[in-house]
Amino acid sequence: MSKKMEKKYIPLATFFQSATQNEMTLTFEALENIMGQALPNAAYLNMSWWKKTKPPLTHFLAWTNADYHVVDVKLGSKITFSRLNPLENNDADEAKNANAFVIRSIETEDARPYINLLEEIYSETDYLPYETETRQLTVQGVRKMMGEWRKAKNSTVLLCIFNGQFAGFLALTGNEASRRQHVAHVEIGVKKAFQQQEIATALVQAAEQWATDRNISRLELSVSANNEAARRFFAKNNFDEEGVRKQSMLVGDTFVDDMPAGAKIS
């Protein structure tokens, strides 16, 4: 009998493949954040759903393929996973690698968490165009945009779920003009609590793969002229600055220039 994993569990499988902990406990909320959709009712009601390791249902492959098995179940609360063959790490390595994240496209159930993520990031930085509580996004509005993105096939939002928490995003917006179908605009943000974890790099790499798969060969973005860390980051990731836009943003009472930048996708 086929042991092909159901599609909705692929992000969960990706998460476990990136994990290096010998044991970890994830809440039901964290698991659903990683997946981008709700667990089935059976996962909430039946301990056997977590303990099974045989088809026809194959959700268990999400963790068993990464050499994890379920050792403790608190129904509706949390699940503890452990490696069948523990990794031999010293304490320093264990502390360094005690995190895992997954990058995936936004799903319908992500609308509210995505709005909350944007608001948190907007509140932490002066470098993005929006201030907190000014964009006035709604769940219905985000879901409508998602429907439009799916039809156009040239726009999306990539989300980073870090240890089950929404940590960052990268929005790609395609172009309707016939002569600019090969271009997508990029906006990226990572919550302060999750910075210095290579999340921004992973988001950019995922964006490049997404663009390649859709024959998009150029990514464009704008970076604040006084954001030296971001300018270094984008230069490292092959974005070339292409001039200066004078007084592009008004932050408080101060006008700020920004630097258009572009990257060619091979």
N, C-alpha and C positions, 0 to 999 in steps of 0.2 A: 504494500500500500504506500502511496506517495506520502512523503513527509515534507511537503512544501508549506512553509509558514504563511499564515494569513497576512495580507498586505498591511493591515493596520498595526501589526506588531513589529514591522521592520524598524521604525525609530527606536523601539525598545531594544531590539537586537543590536543596533548600532551602539547604543549606550553601553550595553554590557560588554561589547567587544572592546570599547575604549577604557573600561574600568580596570583598575589595577589592585583594588582592595581585595583582601582575602575574604572579608565579610562586610556586608553593608545592609542597612535597614532603610527601606523606602516606604513612605506613606502612600496611601492610595492616591492622594492628590498629586504627589510627585510622579507616580507612575502614569497617571492620566495626563499630566503636563508633558511628560516625555513623549507619549503617544500622540497627543493632540486630539484625543477623543476619550469618551468614557469607557471604562472597563464594563464588560457585560454583567448582568445581574448575577450570574452564577459565581463571578469572582467575589461578590459581596456576601453571597449566601452559603457557598459550599467550600469547605476546606479542601475537598477532593479536587476542585478546579485548579488549585495551586500545586497539588501534590502529583497530579497525573503526568505521565511521561510516555504515553502511547497515543497514536492517532485514534479516531479520525480528526479530532481537533488537535491543532499543532501549535498553539500559542506558547507552550512550554519551550519550544525551540529557541525563543528569544533569549532565554538565559542558559539553557543546557548547551547550546552551540558554543557558548563562551565559557563552558566548563563550570557554570554555577548551578546550584540546586537550592531548593527552598528548605530552610531548616526551622522556620517558625512563622506561624500565620496568626495574626490578630484580625479577624474578619472585619472589614469596613474601616480598619485603622492603619495597619502597617504589615509589611512582609520583610523577613530577614532572609538574605541569600548568602550562601557560602560557597567557596571554590572547592571542587572535588579534589583538586591537586593544588594546594596552597603555593603561592609564589614565595620564593626565598628572598625577601628584601630585608635590609637592615632597617633600624628605626628611622633613620634619616630619609631613606628612599620611600618608606611607607608613608611618612608625613608629607613628603613632596608629591607623591602620586595619589593621595587619598581623595581624588576628585575625578569626575567623569562628566562629559557633556556630549550633547548631540546637536547637530545643526539640521533643521528640517524646515520645509515650507509651512506657512501658516495654514491652519485648518479652521473650519467653521466655528468649532468650540473655543478657539483661541481669541475670539473677538474681544471679549471683556478683559482677559489677562493682557492682551496686546495694548489696549488703551491704557491700562494701569501701568504697564511697562514704559510706554511713551511718556506718561505724566511724571513718573519717577525720574526718568533720564532728563527730561526737560527741566525739572526742578534742580538738577545737579550741575547744569552747565550753562554757560553763556555763549557757547559756540554753535548751537543749532538755531534754526530760524524761528522756532516757536518757543514762547514762554509757557510755563505750566498753566493749565486751565484756560488757555486761549484758543485751542484748536477745536474744542467742543465736538469731539468724535462721539458717535453713538454705536452701540452694538449693531443695530440695524444698518447704519451707514457703512460700517466696516464690512459687514457681510455682503452688502450690495456691491461695494468696491471689489471684493473678492470674486464675485460672480463676473464682473466686468473683466478682471484680470484673466480669469480662466478662458473667457471668450477670445480676448485679444492675444493671449499666450506670450505676451512680451513684457509682463509686469508681475511682480510677486513680492512677498515679504519672507525673508528667511529669519527664523528664530533660533536663538541659542538657549537650550534648556540645560542648566548646569546643576548637577545633583538634584534634579527634579524642580528647580526654580527657574523662572524666566529671567535671563541674565542680560540679553542683548538682542539687537535686531539689525538687519540690513534690508532696506527697501530698494527694489529695482523698479524703475518706471520707464517703460518703453516709449517709443515715439510714433505718433500717427502719421507723420509726413512720409511720403513714399520714398524720399531720398535720404531719410534718416532712420529707416527700419533697422539698420545695423547698430543703433546706438541705444544705450539705456543709462538713465541717470541713477546715481547711487546716493543714498543717505544711510549713515551707520551710527549706532549708539550702543554703548555698553555701560551698565550700571557701575557706579564707583566700587561697590562691594565686590565686583567680579573682574575688575581690571587687573592687569598683570598676570592673566591666566591664559594668554594666547588666543582669547576668544575673538578679538578683532581680526587677527590673521586667519583664523579658521573661517570666519564669516566671509572675508574677501575671497579666499580660495574656493569656498562653496559658490559664491557669486560668479566667479570666473567659469566654473564648471557648468553652472546653470546657463550662463550666457553662451558658452560654446555649444551646448546641446540645442540652442535655439537660433544658431547662426547669427548671434550678436557678437560683433567683433570689436566694439569700442565701449568702454565704460567711462562715464563722466561724473565729476563731483565738484563741489566747492568746499574749500577749507578756509577757515578764518585766518587772516594774515598773522595774527598774534598767537595762534595756536601752534607753537613750535613743535610740540610732541606729535601732533597729528600730521604736520607737514613732513616730519622725518619718517613717520610710519608709512604714509602714502608713497613717499619717494622710495622707501625700501621695497614697497610692493608694486613698483614699476608704474606709478602714476607720475606723469610729467606735468609740472606747473606750466601754465600756458598764458600767463599774463596776470594783471591785477584789475579787479573791479573796485573802483573807488567808492567808499562810503556805502558799501553794499548792505550793511545791517546797522540798525540803531540799537545799541545795548545801553539801557538807561538813558543817559544824556550824551553818550559818546558814539560817534560814527566809527564803524570798523570796516576796513577793506577785507575783501576775500580773494582767494586765488583759485581760479578755475584750473582743474587738472583732469587729465585723461590718461587712460591706459588701453593699449591695443591688446586684444585677446588673440593669441595664436591658435 
